[in-house]
Amino acid sequence: MKNKITLKELAKLLNVSVSTVSKALHDSPEISPKTAERVKELAKLHNYRPNPVAVNLKSSKSGTIGVIIPNISNTFFANVLLGIEARAQKSGLQVITYISNEKLEREQQIAEMLTSGFVDGVLIAISEETQRKKEYDHLFNLVDYDIPVVLYDRINLDLQVDKIGIDDEYSLEEATRMLQSRGIKKIGIATSIHHLGVGKLRITGYRNALKNQDDFYIANSSKPDSLREKTQKLLVEDKVEAILCTDFVSTMMVYRLAYENKISIPKDLKVIGFLNADVARFLTPSISYVEQFPEEIGEQAVDLLVNRIENRIAGKQPINKTINTKLIHLESTDF
């Protein structure tokens, strides 16, 4: 049964950190007697009780980690999971995989199950709806219960846990500057994930590289019909010379509309996308893309989690790891 009040809520009422509340309740010598007394009084007043199963399992390990995937049909996350499974096997860990389907309620249900303490740690990429609604209490609850958590890919959240992802901002800034160095002036961007943290960072990177902000051309919508209409405008009316695509959907939308409007790639339009290498290479013409190394992200996410579980980095500040991307040139950026 869920607590009537969480550590995070107690910390907010007392205007102290979650860590301070946790340490006070466990009689840590780091906390002054006066602060400890205040914390315990308020905890008693609000009938705070730690999760008994989680507490009992703190001293033992299940040999299992939980992984929350937001969208299994996305090849990027499927490949991250491949990396997670491979490294977990080497570490002697079992993996229980959950799919949130980009839904907040489902993610909350999964997080609630995981607080029962039957996993040693959790890897999670936050769902689209969670980010849009900015409702993160279920994630803070995992931390409240001292369950090691690592965020992967979607990491722009103020949660004091280890994180691993790519430098989304730099990846598109680099791509934009490369096109500029080859004499391309009219560069647009298409995105169906502009409302997500990674999407915002990629747009920022593109915008950072623009020499004149009047040259900002964007087609942004999470709705296919609207994205199609806006992308059509970029290609036909604005006649951009190159277009950056922040995700699979926008990349394929650009590819299709170029074909429908008899716009030759790469003669009339250069294209750089975010999509799986196998898909990019088999298209005609093939599409240049940003390699994100998803399997490596999965492997290193497990390494971070194992180090926390084994107390190799216990008590230290959260670690933020960045995987360097690589711009892979195929036929769509042939000059």
N, C-alpha and C positions, 0 to 999 in steps of 0.2 A: 504494500500500500504506500502511496506517495506521501512524503512528509507534508505537514501543514505549512512549513516554511523551509526554504532552502538556505544553504550557507551563503549563497549570493545575496539573498534577501536580507539575511541577518547583517551581512557586511554593509549593505546599503543603509539599513536603519542606524547602524552604529558609525557610519562614515569611516570605515576602515576597509582594508583589503580582505578578500576571501581567505587568503593565506593566513592573515592575522587571526581571523575567527577560528579557522581549523586548528591552528597551533594553540590558541587559548583553550579550546575545548579538550585538547590532548595534553594540557599542562606543560607546554613547552617552556623552558627557561628563557627563551628569547622574548617572551611576552611579559610585560610588567604585571604584578599582582592586581593592580587597580584595573587594568584593561581586561585581564582574564575574568575578574569578578563581574565587570559590566557585561561581557559576552555571555557568561554562564547564566546570569540573571535574566537576560533577554531571551536566551535559548529556552530556559525553563518556562518563562512567561508564555512563549509561543509554542510550547510543547514540541520543540525540535528533537527529533530522534534520528541518529544516523541509520543508514540502511543496514540492517543486521546481517544480511547475506554478504553484502560487500565487505563489511568489517571482518566477518569470519574468514573470508577468503583472502584477505590482505596478506596473510603470512604464508599462503600456499599459492600454487599456480596451476591453472587448468591446461596449459599448453595450447590454448586456443586464442585466436584474435578475431575480432569482428571487423568486417569491411563493409562500408556503406557506399554503394555506387549510385549516382543519380540517374544514369541513363545507360542501360546495357546495350542499346542499339547503336550508341555512339561508339565508333571503332576506337576512338582515343581511349575511352574508359575501359573498353574490352582489353586493349593492349596494356593499360596500367594494371589491370587485374592479372594478366599473364605474368607480369613482372612480380606482382605481390605473391602469387602462388608459387613461382619458382624460388624466390628468396625465402619464403616461409618454410617450404619443404627442406631447404638447406639448413634452416635454423631449427628444424624439428617441431615446427608449429602447424597446427591445423587451422584452416581458414573457414569461417562461417560468413557467407556473402549475403548481404541484404540489398534490395533495390528500392530506392525511394520513389522512382518514376517522377522525379522533379517536384514531388508534392511535400508540402510542409507537414501535413497531418501524418503521413506515412513515416516521415523522418522522425517525428516526435514519438510515434509508437515504437519504432526501432530503438531509439535512444532510451526510452523507458524500460524496454526489455533488457538492454545492455547494462543498465544500472543495477541489475540483480546480482552482478558479480560473477557470471559464469564465463566471462572472457577476461583475458589478462590485459587487453588493450584494444583500442579502436582506431581504425583508419577511416577518414570520412572526407568526401567531397560534397560540399553543401548543396542542397537542391536549389533549383531556380526559384521556386516559390518562397523558400526560406529567405533567400537574399532579397527578393522583391519586397516581402513584408517586414523584413528586418526583425524577425522573431527568433531569438537565439537562446532562450532560457533552457531548452532541453539540452543544448550543448554545454552550457554552464553547469547544468546538473551533473553531467558526466565528470566534469572536473571537480565538482563538489565532493563526489564520491571517491576521489583520488584514483580514478581510472585513467591510465595514460592514454592520451589522445594525440593523433597526428593528423593535421589537415593536409590534404594534397590537392594540387591544381587550383582549386578555388580557395585562395588563402587570405584574401584581403578582409579579414575579420579580426576585431580586437579581442581575441581570445588568447590567453597566456598559455599556449601549447606549442609544440614543435610543428613546423610547417615546411612543405616542400612544393615547389612549382617552378615554372619558367618565368623569365623576365618578360612579361607580356608587353609592357610599354616599350622596352628597348627593341623587341623583335620587329615591331612595325615601324619604329623610327628608323631602324637600320634599313629595312626594305624600301621605305620612302626615299631615304637619302641615296640608296643605290640607283633607283630610277632617275632621280634628279641628276646624278653624276653622269648619266647616259643621255642627258638632254631632254628628258621628259618633264614637261612643265604642268600639264593638266592631269593631276592624279586624284582619283576619287577613292572612296571607301564604301564597301557594302557590308552590312552586318545585321544578323538576326538576334544577336546577343548583346546589344547596346545597353540593356538594362542590368546585365550581370557585371560583377566586378572585373572579370577578365576582359569582357567586351569594352568596358569603359577605359581600361588601361591601354588596350590596343588602339582605340580611337585617340587617346591622349598621345601615344607614341607617334602616330601618323601626323597629328596636329603639331606636335613639337617640331617636326622636321620641315613644316611648310614655311617658306620664306615670306609669304604674304598670306595673311589669314583670309583674304578675299578669295583665295584659291581653295577654300575648304568645300569639297563636294562630298555629300554623304547620302546614302540610301540606308535608312535604318527602320526596321520594323520586325517584330516577332510574328506578325501575321503574314502568311505567304502572299496573299493578294496585294497587300499594301507594299510589301518588300518588292514584289514584281513591278508594280507601278513606279515606285521611286527609282529602282534600278534601271528601268526602261528610260526614264528621264535622263539619268546620268549618261547612258550610252548613246541615246539618239538625239536629245536636245542639247545637253551640255557637251557632248562629244569628247568625253575624257579620253586621254591617250593611254592611260593605265588605270587599273583598279585593284585595290587591295581588298581581300575578303577575309573577314575575321573568323569564319567558321565554315563548316561543311555546307550548310544550307545556302548561305550567300554565295559561296564559290560555285555551286552547281546552278544557282539561279543566273549568275553572270554568264556562265558557260552556255546555258540554254538560250538566253536572250541574245547573246552575240550571234548564235546560229540562226535564230529566227529573223534577226534584222540584217543578216548577211554582213556582219562585221567580222573581218578576218582577224583571227588570233594566230600569230602575234603581229601581223603586218599593220593592222589598224588599232589594235588594242593589246597591251601587255597585261597579263593577269598573274597575281600571286595570291595563293589561298592557304587556308588552314584545313588540311584534309589528310587522309591516310596515304602513305607512300604508294601502296598497291593501286589504289584508285587513281591517284595523280598520274602514275606512269602508264596506265592502260587507256587513258583518254586520248582522243585524237583531235587536236594536238594535245600533247601531255601538258599538265599544269604545274608550273613552279610552285613550291610550297615551303612553309616554315616547318622544319622537322623539330618536333617537341620532345622526342625520345621518351615516349610514354612508359615503355617497359623499365627504363632506368629510373623514372620517377617512382614506379611501383616498388622496385627493388630497394631504393634508398629510403622510401617511406617505411618499409619494414625494418630496415637497419636502425632508423631513428626510434621506432617503437620498441624494438628489442632492447636497445640501450637504456631506455626509460624503464622498461619492465625489470631489467636486470640491475637497476639502480646504478648503472655506470655513469649516468649524468644527473642523478637525483639531486634536487636542490639547486641546480644551476639554472640560469636564465634560459627561456625557450630558445631553441635553435631555428633559424630560418635558412633553409638551403635553396639555392637557385641552380637549376639545370640550364646550361647555356644552349640556346636554340641554334639552328643552322639553316641558312637560306639555301634551298636546293633548286638550282636553275635547270628547268626543262624547256620544252619548246615554247611555252607561252611567254617567256622573257628572252626569246632569241632576238638579238639586235643585228 
